[in-house]
Amino acid sequence: MDSLGPQGHLETVLAERIAEALWRLRRVSHYEAEKISVYLDIMPEELVDNARYSQKVRGLPEPETMTPEQVAIQVGIRMLPSGDTVAMIARYESHLHRLYIQTLHELEAIQLRRKGGQSPLARLDISAPPAA
């Protein structure tokens, strides 16, 4: 809050909204890390279940053993949550980022006008991937 330097009720409300958006953005990364942790925690059980299933299907007397490389591949697969989860996280994170930027710009414009400056009535923010 101190770094935003709000004065008056409106600026304080906007500064609080900015701080809340940043807090929520930080929660998104914690949520993503927790999802990955859960996927990794259940990995041994999934691998055992898959080995038992494979054993039944193939009619093998003993379960197959996994090489360290195969385990590493399985860990790598689980380092990203499912596609739906990733899409949901990305949408939510984008929403929060836009909210943060818009609110920050509004606060900056109000502060500039308060100090006697002129702020543009419209502000254009363009976010796009780099051109190929």
C-alpha positions, -999 to 999 in steps of 0.1 A, spaced: 0 0 0 28 24 9 44 20 -26 11 30 -43 9 61 -21 -29 64 -20 -45 96 -7 -82 98 0 -109 71 0 -111 64 -38 -73 60 -41 -72 38 -10 -100 15 -24 -81 12 -57 -48 4 -39 -66 -22 -18 -80 -38 -50 -45 -38 -66 -31 -55 -34 -60 -81 -35 -54 -89 -72 -17 -94 -64 -26 -117 -35 -50 -137 -57 -23 -140 -84 1 -154 -59 -26 -179 -48 -29 -191 -84 7 -202 -85 3 -220 -51 -28 -238 -64 -9 -249 -95 20 -262 -74 -4 -281 -52 -21 -297 -82 13 -309 -94 21 -322 -60 -11 -342 -58 -4 -357 -93 31 -367 -82 18 -381 -48 -6 -405 -65 19 -416 -92 32 -447 -74 -4 -460 -69 -12 -453 -105 19 -471 -117 11 -502 -96 -25 -503 -109 -12 -499 -144 13 -527 -139 -14 -550 -125 -37 -543 -154 -10 -549 -179 -1 -581 -161 -37 -594 -164 -41 -583 -200 -8 -599 -211 -12 -629 -189 22 -624 -174 30 -641 -141 52 -612 -127 47 -575 -129 69 -556 -153 96 -535 -137 102 -499 -147 135 -484 -156 146 -452 -140 141 -435 -174 105 -447 -175 99 -434 -140 114 -400 -151 91 -399 -181 61 -405 -158 72 -378 -135 76 -354 -164 41 -362 -176 27 -353 -142 46 -320 -139 17 -303 -157 -18 -308 -145 -45 -321 -169 -53 -299 -199 -86 -287 -184 -69 -277 -152 -41 -258 -171 -67 -240 -192 -87 -230 -161 -56 -218 -143 -45 -198 -174 -79 -181 -178 -81 -172 -141 -45 -159 -141 -52 -138 -172 -83 -124 -157 -65 -114 -125 -36 -99 -144 -60 -77 -165 -78 -66 -134 -45 -57 -118 -32 -37 -148 -65 -19 -153 -69 -9 -117 -32 2 -115 -37 24 -146 -68 39 -131 -50 47 -98 -21 62 -117 -45 84 -138 -63 96 -107 -30 104 -89 -18 123 -120 -49 144 -121 -47 151 -84 -12 164 -89 -24 187 -117 -13 166 -146 -34 154 -175 -41 117 -180 -54 103 -212 -91 95 -212 -85 62 -228 -55 39 -224 -47 11 -248 -29 -20 -235 -20 -46 -262 -10 -81 -252 -2 -105 -280 24 -131 -288 54 -118 -308 49 -119 -346 67 -147 -363 
